[in-house]
Amino acid sequence: MLPRIALARLVSRTGATLGTSVSSYCTAPKDPSFATITPKKINYERIGIVGVPFDKGQRKKGVGLGPKAIRDAGLIDHIQEISPKLNIKDYGDIQYEALNFNGRKVGNMKKLEHVASCSRNLSHQVTEVLDDDRLCITLGGDHAIAIGSIDGHLHHSKDVAVIWVDAHADLNTNSTSPSGNIHGMPVALLARELCDYWPYIPGMDWQEPIISIKNLAYIGLRSVDPYERAIIEKFGINAFGMREVEKYGIREVMRMALERIDPEGQRSLHVSYDIDSLDVLEAPSTGTSVRGGLTLREGIYIMEEAYGTGRLAAVDLVEVNPAIGTPEDVRRTVEAAVHLLVAACGHSRKGDIADTLDLLQK
């Protein structure tokens, strides 16, 4: 294993550099011109749904039941109600076989053999959905699945901006994570600026950290580990916590976030949405809930504005856990997830009137 960066240096006020050791996990992007590629216009009349019943990125059982619970709540029917013109295809659930590392291990990365295999298969599937000219909706599962979904988006569009809606930053490395749960590491794995922080990771050779962390914005943060906070400040990551939401309002936060991560309005947009970004009163059935979060109204607004850009290509909805809480808790959480996803597919709270107008004109 290669030497690890001493991340504790980040918390000092000396302004010292992060370190110089180079990890074999860090590879240059295959396409050096990826930052100038203009994404193809999104066809919002075609939608693809992918389920990822994955729970190995954390320790609580039940989150793998999230995709089924959301589907059973009538997700497809609710999306179809937006317009009969919508063409919706359910690609089913991701299947995988855990890799055999033959004794090779990476310290403090639990269930890596599962995460690596599932993420690789999901990446291929997301690319297929996007190549099929569809808005891709990925149903988790825990937030480790974003490694695969965003990687798949990058293979399709190359120049991608990400809005990460979450109570947590998910920015730890194996050297800094207090738990070793990989659902707290996906942003650090995806960002090219952080590739020097990692040792060689077996099973992850297919995944290149090519997205710039400057093209990512957090919304809803309120539980951030010390090292994550240090990285956010060191790299000037766009982070809008609940304090900023309260100070500026969700409308202004979304405007600032989109302006900072996509100032030219040309990048393909990916929203990775952890249900725990909502307040626990709105979504109690999730594994790492934190009080003081977004209202459902604010959460829906984020999705509406993302859709309104005309560039929203992919959405993750993760961490719904039907095994946590009472039946009423589960119902409330799943219904919140459906509301968010329907908004991401174009539902307007003003009413969906396009087809009504067509009928009146006949």
N, C-alpha and C positions, 0 to 999 in steps of 0.2 A: 504494500500500500504506500502511495506517495505521501510525503509530508503534508499536513493540513495547515491552513492559514491560522495564525493565532488571532482569532476574531476579537479577543478581549481588547486588542489594541484599538479597536474602533471606539470604545467607550471613553478613551482618553480625550483630552481637549488639545492635544499637541498638534493635531492635523497630520499625523504620520500616515504614510501610505499603508495600504492593506497588506502588502507582502508581495513577493515576486516569484514564488514557486509556481510552476506551470503544471496543471493537471492534464493527464491524458484524456480526461473527459472533455476538455475544451478543444473544439475543432473549429476551424474557420468555416463560414458559410460557403456552400458549394457555388452559390450564385452571388458574386460580389455586388451586383446591381439590384439586389432585391429591394432596396430602400426606395427605388424610383418606379417600381412597377405599379400601375394603376389597376385596381381590382375591377373585375367585370361587374356590371350592374346586377344587383340581386333581383331575382325573380320571386317576388313575394306570393305569387299565385301557386307556387310549388313548395311544399314543406315535407321534410323528411324527419322521422323520429327514430332515435336510437336509444335503447335501454341498456344500462350498465349496472346490473345488480351486484355491485362490488362493495365489499366491506372490509377488505384487508388493509386499507390505509389507516385504520384506527382500531380500537379494541372493542367497541360496543356492538353487539350483535343486533341485527334488525335493519340497518340502513340499506342492506342489499334488497330489502323488500320495497324500497321506495318506488322504483319504476312501475311495478305491478300496481301498487296502491294508487299512483297518479293515473295510470291508464284506466283502472277500474272505476275511478271517479268520473270517467267520461271525457277525458282530455280531448280525444279526437273529435267527438261529437261537438264539444264546446268550440273547438277551433273551426269546425265545419260550419257552425252557425254564423260565423263572421261573413261568409259568402259561399254560395253553392259552387262558385267558380274555382274554389281552392282545390288543388290536387294534393292530397295528403297520403304519404306512403309510410307505413311503419316497417322499419327494417329489422324489427325484432331485437333480441338481446345479444350482447357480445358474449361469445364463448371463448374460453382459453384453457390451456394446460399450463400449470406452473412450470417455469424453467428449472432445469437441474444445473446448479452451479458447480457441482462436483467438488464441494467443500470450500469453494471461494466465497468469502463473505465480506460485507462492508459493515463496519461497526455502526451501531445505532440507527440502522435502517430496517425496521421490522417488516417481515413478509415481502421483502424486495422481489423475490422470485415470482410472486403473484402480481405485484404492481407492474413490473417490467413487462410481463407477458400480456396482461390485460390491456395495458396502455398501448402497446404496439398494435394489437388487433383493433383497438378503438381508433387509433390514428388512421389506419387504413380505411376503416369504415366511414369516418368523418370525411376524409378526402373523397371517397366514392359518392357520398351524399352531395357534397358541394359540387363535384364534377358533374353530377346529374342535374345541376342547375336548380338546387333546392336550398331553402333556408334550413339549416340543420339544428334540430332540437335534441340535445343529449340529456337523458334522465339518469341521475345517479341514485344510489351509490354515494360513496364518500368523495371528498374533494380531490383525492389523489387522481381521479379520472381526468381532471383538467390537463394533466401532463399529456395524455393521449389526444384529447379533443383539440387542444390548442396546437399541438404538433401537426395533427391532421389538417387543421385550418391553414397552417403555415405552408404545408406542402401544396395546398391549392392556390393560395393567394400571395404568399411570400411577405407582403407588406401588410401587417396586421396590427391593429390597436386593440387593447384589451381593457374592459372595465371589469374590475374584480370587486364584486359586491359581497361583503363579508364582515363579520365581527372581528375576524382574525386576519393577520397579514399573510399567513402560510408561506413565510419567507425564511424559515430556518433551514440550516444544512444539517447533515448528520453530526457535525461537530458542535452545533449549538442547540439542537432540539432537546428539550427536557424529557421527552417521552420516546423518541425514536419512531413515532407514528408518521408515516410518509404523507398523510393528508395535510400535515403542517409544513410541507416542503415544496409543493409544486412550483411556486413562483421562482424560488431559488434555482430549481432545476431547469426552468425554461429560459431564464434571462442570460444573455451572452456575457453581460458585464460581471456575472458572478461565477463564471465557469472555473476560475482559478481556485475557488473555494472547495472544490470537490476532489476526492480521490478518484481513481479509476472505478467505475461502477459496472460490474458485470451484468450483462443482459440489457444494457441501455445504449449499446453502440448505434442503434438505429435512430436515436434521438439526439438532435443537435440543438444546443441552446442558442438559437439565432435571433430571438426576439429581443429588441432593446427594452430594457426596463423603463426607459423614458417614454415608451409608447404604452405604458400601463398606468391606470389610475385606480386607486382604491376608493370605495365609498362605503361608509358604515362602520369603519374601524372603531373598536372600543376595548379590545383585549389584545394588546401587542406586547410580545416578549421584549426584554431589554436589548438583545442583540438585533432583533428585527427593527426596533426603533433606531438603533445606531445605523443600520444599513439604509433605512429610509432617509435619515438625515444626511448620511455621507454621500449618497447618490442623488439626493434631491428628488426622490420619487414622489409622484403626485399622490398625496394621501389626504382624503377628505374623511375625517372621523365624524362621529356624532356631534362633536363640538362644532365643527364647521357646518354640518347640516342645520344645527340649531341657530347658528349665527347668521348664515346666509340664506337658508331655505333650500329645499331640494331642487327647485328650478335653477337657481344660480349655481349650485354645486354641479349639476349636470352640464350646464353651459360651460363652466370653467374646465371641467374634466374633459369634455370633448374638444374644447379649444386647445388644451395643452397636449393631448395625445394625438390629435389629428388636426393640426392648425390649417392644413390645406384642404381638408374635407375630402380626401382621396383614399384613405386606408380602409381596408375591409375591417369590419367591427365584430369583435367577439365579446359577449357578456358572459362571465362566469359567476353564477349567482348561488351563493350559499344561503339556504333558507334561514340560517341562524343570524343573518343580517337583520332580519325582522325581530322586533321585540318578542320576548318569550310569551307574552300574552297573545300575540298574533300567531305564533308558530311554536307551540310548546314541545312538539314531538321531534326533537332534534338532539344530537348527542352532546353538543358543547354550547348550550344556550347561554346568553349573557343578557341581563336586564338592560333596559335603556336603549333599545335599538330602534330601527326604522318602523314606522307604521306601515300597514299594508298599502295605504293610499300612497305613501312616498315610494314604496317598492314598485307599485304599478307604474307610477310616473317615470321611474328610471327606465322601465321596459318600453313605455310609450315613446319616450324621447329617443331611445336607441333605435327603435323601429322607424321613427320619423326622419332619421338621417338618410334613409334609403340605402344605407351601407351595412346594415346588420345582417351578417351572414351566418352566425352560429351562436347558440345559447346553451349553456350548461345550467341545469337546476339540480342541486345536490343537497345531501345531508338530511333529507326527509326520512325519519326513522319511525315506522309504524309500530315498533315494539316498545316505544317509550310513551308513557302517559296513559290516560284514560281513553276510551273510545271517542269521547268528545274532543279531547286534545288532538287525537289523530285526525278526526274529521276536520277540525279547524286548520290544522297544518296542511293537510292535503288540499283542501279547498283554496288555501292561500297560494300553494304552488300552482294550481290550475289557473287562478286569476292572473298570476305573474306570466305564465306561459301564453295564455290567450292574448294578453297585452302585447307580448313580444311578437305575436303573429298578426297583429294589426287591429285587434278589437279596440274600438273607441268607446269611451264612457259617454260620449255624446250620442252614441247610437250608430249602428252600421247602416248607412242609408243608400249606398250606391245601387244596390239591387232593387230597392224600393223605387228609386227614381227611374230605373229602367222600366219597371212595371207601369209606372204612371205615364210614361211616354208612349206606351204601346196603345 
